Amino acid sequence: MIEIPTVSHEDATLIISIAKRASKHYKLNVLDIAIDLTITHSFNPLRLHDLLKAVPYEFCHDIFGIHDNLDHNTGKLNNFFSPRFSV
């Protein structure tokens, strides 16, 4: 099991905004997406500002790619998935 990741207040605010956008457009659970993004950002830093403003195709790529490939036990992304908005 991984340790509970921590992010800055600013990053947490951006993550919630991204999760709300994903929930609105793709009918995903806000909390599930926020958790996935927090874990991913802790182990594989994301350009959160850019992801929030991303065009739909690129936004969808990262949201569903993280959602489908994140190993919650290790915090790693499987299947060679790499978010477009990684640092």
N, C-alpha and C positions, 0 to 999 in steps of 0.2 A: 504494500500500500504506500502511496506517495504521501508526503507531508502536505498539509493544507497550504496552498500557495498564497502569497500576499502580493498585492499590487498597490500602487499609489492611489490616493483619493481621485486624482485626475484620471488615471487609467480606469479605475472602477466606474467612474461616471461615463466615460467613453464606451466601455464594455456594455453597460446597461443600455445606452443609446443604440448601439449596434444590435444588441439582442432584441430590443423593441422594434427596430426596423425589420429584422428577420422575422419576428413574430407577426408583424403586420402584413408583410408581403408573402410569406411562405407558410403561415399558420404553424409556426414552431413554438414550443414552449419557451417563454422568456428566460425562466430560471435555468433550464437545461442548456440553452445557448450561452447564457452568461457564465455558467460553470465551465463549459467547454472552452470558451474564449479565455477565461481567467487561467485555467490550467495551461492552455497552449501558450499564452503570453508569458507565463512564468518560466517555461522551459524553452520557448522558441519566440523571442520577442516579435511583436507585430507592430506595424505602423498603423496604429488605431485610428488616428485622424484620417488617414488616406482610406482605410477600409470603410469607415463611416460614410465617406463621400463617394465611394466607388460606384461606377456604372453597374447596373443590375447584373450583367453577365459575370463580371469579376467579383462582385459582392457574393453572388450565389456560389461561385466556384469555391471561395474560401469558407463560407459558412457551412455548406454541405460537405466539403472536403474535410474540414475539421471535425464536424459532427460524425461523419462516417468512418474516419480513420484514427481518431484519438483513442489511445489506450489509457483508460482511467486509472489503471493500476501503476503505470510507469510515467505517465505524462508525455509519452513519445507519440509521434505521428507515424502510423504504419503505412505499408504499401508504397513507400517512397513518395508519399504526398508531401508537397511543399506549398504553403500558402503563397499566393501572389504578393501579399502584403507583409511578408516576413521582413525583418530588418536586414 
